[in-house]
Amino acid sequence: MGRASNGASPSQGRILAIDDTPANLAAFGVVLGPLGHRVDLATSGMQGLRLARETPYDLVLLDLRMPVMDGLETARRFREQGFPGPILLMTAFEFSADELRDLKTLEPVDFAAGLIRPELLCAKVSGWLTLQISLRTWKALAQELALENDRLRGMLQAQP
């Protein structure tokens, strides 16, 4: 599909929502849009994986039950592709015992089952994105600190 909102600043998260039901994707845009994060939409696991190769996402929202490639297989492929961020798997139904067991191999992962209330979705998304944005900020600060340490070491070594 496309983007539900444009661009992303360092304080904004980048979300990829994958669902085979267009009405659900539209709902993600409506519910998550006011949070101020960029939300990209995909109608299949394959389309989502392609988008993730082009754009670094902080969070993936993923429908568990999709045709062709279900959410668990899509999540496995995200991990194989090197996506380190959280994946929020969702379904209108309950998770089976096998599905819950499989979730443990995909961490960090979260899930929501049954009727997903907008406030619950916003809370989960906000929590995960706060962690991801903080992690991104700390990594950038650590890189800056390492560069400054190297610069200072060079200055010390250059002194007579």
Secondary structure, DSSP 8 states (H G I E B T S, - for coil): --BSS----TTS-EEEEE-S-HHHHHHHHHHHGGGT-EEEEESSHHHHHHHHHHS--SEEEEES--SSS-HHHHHHHHHHTT--S-EEEEESS---HHHHHHHGGG-SEEEEESS--HHHHHHHHHHHHHHHHHHHHHHHHHHHHHHHHHHHHHHHHH--
